[in-house]
């Protein structure tokens, strides 16, 4: 069963229930009103007969004109305490049914009451009231007119119910079709995407309602998937290009060694090139793995991290790896949320980049405060044309082609910052050199005193 059909059936069912409840309330209200009107007429007739009751019972058989209230629409009879009928109803029927309850009223053992009886094939509304000792009056009125009105009302209600259900189903179907058109369009688009895998297609939003928001969210998802797929393809292409050079060099050198026609000094040089290229290849693969891990997002849950202590550890490692430069650290206690190992890796990459561009004996200044790590070198700096690209994967400045590196270090820094809700940027430092700023959202722990 389609969603549109279910909506139409639901609308029809809801209307049927509403009409049914309203009709039931109206039916019983009309029925009660008609019965109350009949009861009022019977009570009035009984009140008119009460004064002449003794004469009617003991005298000669009366005519209708002799009894006040004996109208054509009312039947009457008198019953004693033993249930015997003293005077009949003066109508086309012989007598109204008499039961023990009627005899109890005549004997004074029960109060007056109303009841429905059937006599001569006709339903009657009967009022039984006590008149005097051992005598009760029964006043009856046919319910034929009441039953006819209720029957006509029932037919009318059923007609309204059927018409309402049909109309509700038709309107529900039209509304469902109009409302589900964006959903149907979205479904067709998804089916087309599944078949063609064309992530450039988009769904028409069609408004700002729930379905429009769903279409907008789906378009955002498609855009994100398209960007991710393009990024993956670009990564594979760039990685293939970067891996091809060291692999080709290693293979060429190994082929030279396999021929065995090299002099000892040339053999040592070729072996050195092989070792160097393998180291470069290992470094590139390690950074590709790190970059892939960073793009997966931060681990959960994140922990409180003393950013100044992490930076101090990274500076210590960089000082050992780059003995030709001086590193200085100025740090204030500051706390952030995240993974301390990944944050340390990002800071080390910034330090490695600064050391690569620093002149021999140059100084690298590191400052940590309020969730920010600033790394400043005294190298040539970053040009305005290169600044937008320094964090792109495998991008290297024209004057860095002959320098060691894979072009992934700063990309990893950007991914670490992004996954921790932070940012990273570069600017020209006053007096020359480049200044990188790695920022993380500082937590309330940043107000805590530094550990002794």
C-alpha positions as CSV (number, residue, x, y, z in Angstrom):
1,X,0.0,0.0,0.0
2,X,1.4,3.3,-1.0
3,X,1.9,6.2,1.4
4,X,-0.6,8.3,-0.6
5,X,-3.3,5.6,-0.3
6,X,-2.6,5.2,3.4
7,X,-3.0,8.9,3.9
8,X,-6.3,8.9,2.0
9,X,-7.6,6.0,4.0
10,X,-6.5,7.7,7.2
11,X,-8.3,10.9,6.3
12,X,-11.4,8.9,5.3
13,X,-11.3,7.0,8.6
14,X,-10.8,10.1,10.6
15,X,-13.8,11.8,9.0
16,X,-15.9,8.6,9.4
17,X,-15.1,8.5,13.1
18,X,-15.8,12.3,13.5
19,X,-19.1,12.0,11.7
20,X,-20.0,8.8,13.5
21,X,-19.4,10.5,16.9
22,X,-21.3,13.6,16.0
23,X,-24.2,11.6,14.5
24,X,-24.4,9.4,17.5
25,X,-24.6,12.4,19.8
26,X,-27.2,14.1,17.6
27,X,-29.3,10.9,17.3
28,X,-29.5,10.3,21.0
29,X,-30.1,14.0,21.7
30,X,-33.0,14.1,19.3
31,X,-34.3,10.8,20.6
32,X,-34.2,12.1,24.2
33,X,-35.9,15.3,23.2
34,X,-38.7,13.5,21.4
35,X,-39.2,11.1,24.3
36,X,-39.2,14.0,26.8
37,X,-41.8,15.8,24.7
38,X,-44.0,12.7,24.7
39,X,-43.5,12.2,28.4
40,X,-44.6,15.8,29.0
41,X,-47.8,15.2,27.0
42,X,-48.6,12.1,28.9
43,X,-48.0,13.8,32.3
44,X,-50.3,16.6,31.2
45,X,-53.0,14.2,30.2
46,X,-52.7,12.3,33.5
47,X,-53.1,15.5,35.4
48,X,-56.3,16.3,33.6
49,X,-57.8,12.9,34.2
50,X,-56.9,12.7,37.9
51,X,-59.9,14.9,39.2
52,X,-62.6,12.8,37.4
53,X,-61.0,9.4,38.0
54,X,-63.6,8.0,40.6
55,X,-66.6,8.9,38.4
56,X,-65.0,7.3,35.4
57,X,-64.2,4.1,37.2
58,X,-67.6,3.5,39.0
59,X,-70.0,5.1,36.5
60,X,-71.2,3.9,33.2
61,X,-68.6,3.5,30.4
62,X,-67.5,7.1,29.5
63,X,-67.0,8.5,26.1
64,X,-63.9,10.6,25.1
65,X,-65.9,13.8,25.5
66,X,-66.6,12.8,29.1
67,X,-62.9,12.6,30.1
68,X,-60.8,15.7,30.0
69,X,-57.5,15.0,28.3
70,X,-58.7,12.0,26.4
71,X,-57.4,13.3,23.1
72,X,-57.2,11.2,19.9
73,X,-53.4,10.9,20.4
74,X,-53.6,9.4,23.9
75,X,-54.9,6.1,25.2
76,X,-55.9,5.5,28.8
77,X,-56.9,2.6,31.1
78,X,-57.4,2.1,34.8
79,X,-55.8,-0.8,36.7
80,X,-56.5,-2.0,40.3
81,X,-54.0,-3.4,42.8
82,X,-54.4,-6.9,41.5
83,X,-53.6,-6.0,37.9
84,X,-57.1,-6.1,36.6
85,X,-58.2,-3.5,33.9
86,X,-61.2,-1.5,35.1
87,X,-61.6,0.6,32.0
88,X,-59.9,0.0,28.6
89,X,-57.9,2.5,26.5
90,X,-60.9,3.5,24.3
91,X,-59.0,2.8,21.1
92,X,-58.5,0.3,18.4
93,X,-56.6,-2.1,20.8
94,X,-58.2,-4.2,23.5
95,X,-55.9,-3.2,26.3
96,X,-52.4,-2.1,27.2
97,X,-50.2,-4.8,28.7
98,X,-50.3,-4.9,32.5
99,X,-47.4,-6.3,34.5
100,X,-46.5,-6.6,38.2
101,X,-44.9,-3.1,38.2
102,X,-48.2,-1.6,37.2
103,X,-50.1,-3.5,39.9
104,X,-47.5,-2.3,42.5
105,X,-48.2,1.3,41.5
106,X,-52.0,0.7,41.9
107,X,-51.4,-0.9,45.3
108,X,-49.3,2.0,46.4
109,X,-46.1,-0.1,46.6
110,X,-44.2,1.8,43.8
111,X,-44.1,5.3,42.4
112,X,-45.2,6.4,39.0
113,X,-43.0,5.4,36.1
114,X,-42.6,5.6,32.3
115,X,-42.1,2.6,30.1
116,X,-42.3,1.5,26.4
117,X,-44.7,-1.3,25.5
118,X,-45.9,-2.9,22.3
119,X,-49.6,-3.5,21.8
120,X,-51.4,-4.4,18.5
121,X,-48.1,-4.2,16.7
122,X,-47.5,-0.6,17.7
123,X,-45.0,0.8,20.2
124,X,-46.4,3.0,22.9
125,X,-44.9,5.3,25.5
126,X,-46.8,4.6,28.7
127,X,-47.1,6.6,32.0
128,X,-48.4,4.7,35.0
129,X,-49.4,6.9,38.0
130,X,-51.3,6.2,41.2
131,X,-54.8,7.8,41.4
132,X,-56.3,6.6,44.7
133,X,-56.1,3.6,46.9
134,X,-56.0,0.4,44.8
135,X,-56.2,2.3,41.6
136,X,-53.6,3.4,38.9
137,X,-54.0,5.2,35.6
138,X,-52.1,4.3,32.5
139,X,-51.8,7.0,29.8
140,X,-50.2,5.9,26.5
141,X,-49.2,7.5,23.3
142,X,-48.0,5.8,20.1
143,X,-44.4,6.2,19.2
144,X,-45.0,5.8,15.5
145,X,-44.2,9.4,14.7
146,X,-41.1,9.4,16.9
147,X,-39.9,6.2,15.3
148,X,-40.5,7.7,11.8
149,X,-38.5,10.8,12.7
150,X,-35.6,8.7,14.1
151,X,-35.6,6.4,11.1
152,X,-35.5,9.3,8.7
153,X,-32.7,10.8,10.9
154,X,-30.8,7.5,10.7
155,X,-31.0,7.4,6.9
156,X,-29.9,11.0,6.7
157,X,-26.9,10.4,9.0
158,X,-25.9,7.3,7.0
159,X,-26.0,9.3,3.8
160,X,-23.9,12.1,5.3
161,X,-21.5,9.5,6.6
162,X,-21.0,7.8,3.3
163,X,-20.7,11.2,1.4
164,X,-18.3,12.5,4.0
165,X,-16.1,9.4,3.8
166,X,-16.0,9.5,0.0
167,X,-15.3,13.2,-0.1
168,X,-12.6,12.9,2.6
169,X,-10.9,10.0,0.7
170,X,-11.0,12.0,-2.5
171,X,-9.6,15.2,-0.9
172,X,-7.1,13.1,1.1
173,X,-5.9,11.5,-2.1
174,X,-5.5,14.9,-3.8
175,X,-3.7,16.4,-0.8
176,X,-1.5,13.4,-0.4
177,X,-0.5,13.5,-4.1
178,X,0.3,17.2,-3.9
179,X,2.2,16.9,-0.6
180,X,4.2,13.8,-1.7
181,X,5.2,15.2,-5.1
182,X,8.6,16.5,-3.6
183,X,9.1,13.1,-1.9
184,X,8.4,11.3,-5.2
185,X,10.8,13.6,-6.9
186,X,13.4,12.9,-4.3
187,X,12.8,9.1,-4.6
188,X,13.3,9.3,-8.4
189,X,16.5,11.3,-8.0
190,X,17.9,8.8,-5.5
191,X,17.0,5.9,-7.9
192,X,18.7,7.8,-10.7
193,X,21.7,8.5,-8.6
194,X,21.9,4.8,-7.6
195,X,21.9,3.9,-11.3
196,X,24.2,6.6,-12.7
197,X,26.2,7.6,-9.6
198,X,26.1,11.1,-10.8
199,X,26.6,13.2,-7.6
200,X,26.2,16.5,-9.5
201,X,22.4,16.1,-9.7
202,X,20.3,18.0,-7.2
203,X,16.7,17.8,-6.0
204,X,14.3,20.7,-6.3
205,X,13.5,21.9,-2.8
206,X,10.0,23.2,-3.7
207,X,9.5,25.3,-0.5
208,X,10.4,25.7,3.1
209,X,8.3,23.0,4.7
210,X,9.5,19.6,6.0
211,X,9.8,18.1,2.6
212,X,11.6,21.2,1.3
213,X,14.0,21.0,4.2
214,X,14.5,17.2,3.5
215,X,15.3,18.0,-0.1
216,X,17.7,20.7,1.0
217,X,19.5,18.4,3.4
218,X,19.7,15.8,0.7
219,X,21.3,18.3,-1.6
220,X,23.8,19.2,1.1
221,X,24.6,15.5,1.5
222,X,25.1,15.1,-2.2
223,X,27.4,18.1,-2.3
224,X,29.4,16.8,0.6
225,X,29.6,13.3,-1.0
226,X,30.6,14.9,-4.3
227,X,33.3,17.0,-2.6
228,X,34.5,14.0,-0.6
229,X,34.7,11.8,-3.8
230,X,36.6,14.5,-5.7
231,X,38.9,14.9,-2.8
232,X,39.5,11.1,-2.7
233,X,40.2,11.0,-6.4
234,X,42.5,13.9,-6.1
235,X,44.3,12.3,-3.2
236,X,44.7,9.0,-5.1
237,X,46.0,10.9,-8.2
238,X,48.4,13.1,-6.1
239,X,49.6,10.1,-4.1
240,X,50.2,8.1,-7.2
241,X,52.2,10.9,-8.7
242,X,54.3,11.4,-5.5
243,X,54.9,7.7,-5.0
244,X,55.9,7.1,-8.6
245,X,59.1,9.2,-8.3
246,X,60.8,7.4,-5.4
247,X,59.6,4.0,-6.6
248,X,61.0,4.7,-10.1
249,X,64.3,5.9,-8.6
250,X,64.6,2.8,-6.3
251,X,63.8,0.4,-9.2
252,X,66.4,2.1,-11.5
253,X,69.1,2.0,-8.8
254,X,68.3,-1.7,-8.0
255,X,68.5,-2.5,-11.7
256,X,72.0,-0.9,-11.8
257,X,73.0,-2.9,-8.8
258,X,71.6,-6.1,-10.3
259,X,73.9,-5.7,-13.4
260,X,76.9,-5.7,-11.1
261,X,78.9,-3.4,-13.5
262,X,79.4,-0.5,-11.0
263,X,82.6,0.6,-9.4
264,X,82.8,0.3,-5.6
265,X,82.4,4.0,-5.1
266,X,79.5,4.2,-7.5
267,X,77.9,1.1,-5.9
268,X,78.1,2.9,-2.5
269,X,76.5,6.0,-4.0
270,X,73.7,4.0,-5.6
271,X,73.0,2.1,-2.3
272,X,72.9,5.5,-0.5
273,X,70.3,6.7,-3.1
274,X,68.2,3.6,-2.6
275,X,68.2,4.0,1.2
276,X,67.4,7.7,0.8
277,X,64.5,7.1,-1.6
278,X,63.2,4.2,0.6
279,X,63.2,6.6,3.6
280,X,61.4,9.2,1.6
281,X,58.9,6.6,0.4
282,X,58.3,5.4,4.0
283,X,57.9,9.0,5.2
284,X,55.4,9.7,2.4
285,X,53.4,6.5,3.2
286,X,53.4,7.4,6.9
287,X,52.1,10.9,6.2
288,X,49.4,9.5,3.9
289,X,48.2,7.2,6.7
290,X,48.3,10.1,9.2
291,X,46.3,12.3,6.8
292,X,43.7,9.5,6.3
293,X,43.3,9.1,10.0
294,X,42.9,12.8,10.5
295,X,40.1,13.0,8.0
296,X,38.2,10.4,10.0
297,X,37.7,13.0,12.7
298,X,38.7,13.2,16.4
299,X,38.3,10.2,18.7
300,X,35.5,10.3,21.2
301,X,35.4,11.2,23.9
302,X,38.0,14.0,23.8
303,X,40.0,14.7,27.0
304,X,41.3,17.8,28.7
305,X,44.7,18.7,27.2
306,X,47.3,21.1,28.6
307,X,48.3,22.7,25.3
308,X,51.4,24.4,26.8
309,X,52.8,21.0,28.0
310,X,52.1,19.4,24.6
311,X,53.9,22.2,22.9
312,X,56.8,21.9,25.3
313,X,57.1,18.2,24.4
314,X,56.9,18.9,20.7
315,X,59.6,21.6,21.0
316,X,61.9,19.1,22.8
317,X,61.5,16.5,20.0
318,X,62.1,19.1,17.3
319,X,65.2,20.5,19.0
320,X,66.7,17.0,18.9
321,X,65.8,16.5,15.2
322,X,66.9,19.9,14.0
323,X,70.1,20.8,15.9
324,X,71.0,23.4,13.4
325,X,68.3,25.8,14.6
326,X,67.4,27.4,17.9
327,X,63.9,26.9,19.4
328,X,62.5,29.1,22.1
329,X,59.2,28.6,23.9
330,X,57.0,31.1,25.7
331,X,54.0,29.4,27.2
332,X,51.1,30.1,29.5
333,X,48.9,27.4,31.0
334,X,46.0,26.8,28.7
335,X,43.6,23.9,28.4
336,X,41.8,22.5,25.3
337,X,39.7,19.5,24.5
338,X,41.0,16.9,22.1
339,X,43.6,14.1,21.4
340,X,47.0,15.1,22.8
341,X,48.9,12.9,20.4
342,X,47.3,14.4,17.3
343,X,47.7,17.9,18.6
344,X,51.4,17.2,19.3
345,X,51.8,15.9,15.8
346,X,50.3,19.1,14.3
347,X,52.7,21.3,16.4
348,X,55.7,19.1,15.3
349,X,54.7,19.5,11.7
350,X,54.6,23.3,12.1
351,X,58.0,23.1,13.8
352,X,59.4,20.9,11.0
353,X,58.2,23.3,8.4
354,X,59.7,26.2,10.2
355,X,63.0,24.4,10.6
356,X,63.1,23.5,6.9
357,X,62.8,27.2,5.9
358,X,65.1,28.6,8.6
359,X,68.7,29.6,7.8
360,X,71.5,27.7,9.6
361,X,71.6,29.0,13.2
362,X,68.2,30.6,12.7
363,X,65.7,31.0,15.6
364,X,62.2,29.5,15.8
365,X,60.0,31.3,18.3
366,X,57.0,29.4,19.7
367,X,54.3,31.1,21.9
368,X,51.4,29.4,23.6
369,X,48.5,31.2,25.2
370,X,44.7,31.1,25.3
371,X,44.3,28.0,23.2
372,X,46.7,29.2,20.4
373,X,50.1,28.0,19.3
374,X,52.1,30.5,17.3
375,X,55.2,29.4,15.4
376,X,57.4,32.0,13.8
377,X,60.5,31.4,11.7
378,X,63.0,33.8,10.1
379,X,63.1,32.3,6.7
380,X,61.9,33.9,3.4
381,X,58.3,33.9,4.5
382,X,55.2,33.0,2.4
383,X,54.2,35.1,-0.5
384,X,50.6,36.4,-0.9
385,X,50.2,34.2,-4.0
386,X,51.3,31.0,-2.1
387,X,49.5,31.7,1.2
388,X,46.1,30.2,0.0
389,X,47.7,27.0,-1.0
390,X,50.2,26.1,1.7
391,X,47.7,23.8,3.5
392,X,46.7,22.0,0.3
393,X,47.7,18.3,0.0
394,X,50.9,17.7,-2.0
395,X,51.3,21.4,-2.7
396,X,54.8,22.7,-2.6
397,X,56.1,26.2,-3.4
398,X,58.2,26.6,-6.6
399,X,61.3,27.3,-4.5
400,X,60.7,24.1,-2.4
401,X,60.9,21.5,-5.1
402,X,64.4,20.5,-4.2
403,X,63.8,20.5,-0.4
404,X,62.9,17.3,1.4
405,X,59.2,16.8,2.2
406,X,56.0,15.3,0.8
407,X,53.7,18.3,0.9
408,X,51.4,16.7,3.4
409,X,52.7,18.1,6.7
410,X,50.7,21.3,6.7
411,X,47.6,19.4,5.3
412,X,47.7,17.2,8.4
413,X,47.9,20.4,10.6
414,X,44.8,21.7,8.9
415,X,42.9,18.4,9.4
416,X,43.9,18.3,13.1
417,X,42.6,21.9,13.6
418,X,39.4,21.2,11.7
419,X,38.6,18.0,13.6
420,X,39.1,19.7,16.9
421,X,36.9,22.7,16.0
422,X,39.9,25.0,15.5
423,X,41.7,26.9,12.7
424,X,45.2,27.3,11.3
425,X,46.5,30.2,9.3
426,X,49.7,31.8,8.0
427,X,50.8,35.4,7.7
428,X,54.0,37.3,7.1
429,X,55.8,38.0,10.3
430,X,57.0,41.6,11.1
431,X,60.7,41.8,10.3
432,X,60.5,38.8,7.9
433,X,59.7,35.1,8.0
434,X,56.4,33.3,8.3
435,X,54.1,33.2,11.3
436,X,51.7,30.2,11.7
437,X,48.8,30.4,14.2
438,X,47.2,27.1,15.3
439,X,44.1,27.8,17.3
440,X,41.9,25.5,19.4
441,X,38.8,26.4,21.5
442,X,40.1,27.0,25.0
443,X,38.1,25.3,27.9
444,X,37.3,26.5,31.4
445,X,40.3,24.5,32.5
446,X,42.5,27.3,31.0
447,X,41.9,29.3,34.2
448,X,43.5,26.6,36.3
449,X,47.0,27.3,37.6
450,X,50.0,25.7,36.0
451,X,51.1,22.4,37.4
452,X,54.2,22.7,39.6
